[in-house]
């Protein structure tokens, strides 16, 4: 059974693609990226849905220069029209000033969960943090069906904790629904 790897971005997608390889996991269909907002899984597929703390995801986008790149925003399913207001030198701080939740992570996750439940597609929610747990990673390897590369998980090289507190507060305010959803899903599903 092929595993469809889906995430909201900034969740370890590239590391898992490298770990499992094309034989075990496809990061979407040929015409679909792994951050696809419109849920679809081919017959016989199962979905591995990665999620992470939303503020960490946004910080990951910042480190990779996504706030200044409309194509990256489009691939992540973000609100491109709002992003054009911070172009061409978009930053996480300018994004926070918008006060708009352009990514709607909770809606992304709920859409995939609803699709899978309605279409009898097996789905597993995996939090970024659980990738550090060797026992959970072994369980995930078995669920996917093996791995190509026993790559060590290095985690994030840095976190958003050193960002200015007003910036963090604004991001939390704008993304409170996403944060609550992440904590609920992580506690209900991904922690197992």
Buried (B, 14 or more C-beta within 10 A) or exposed (E): EBBBBBBBBBBBBEBBBEBBEEEBBBBBBEEBBBBBBEBBBEEEBBBBBBBBBBBBBBBBBBBEEBBBBBEBBBBBBBBBEBBEEBBEEBBBBBBBEBEBBBBBBBBBBBBBBEBBEEEEBEBBBBBBBBBEBEEBBEBBBEEBBEBBEEEEBEEBEEEBEEBEEEBBEBBBEBBEBBBEBBEEBBEEBBEE
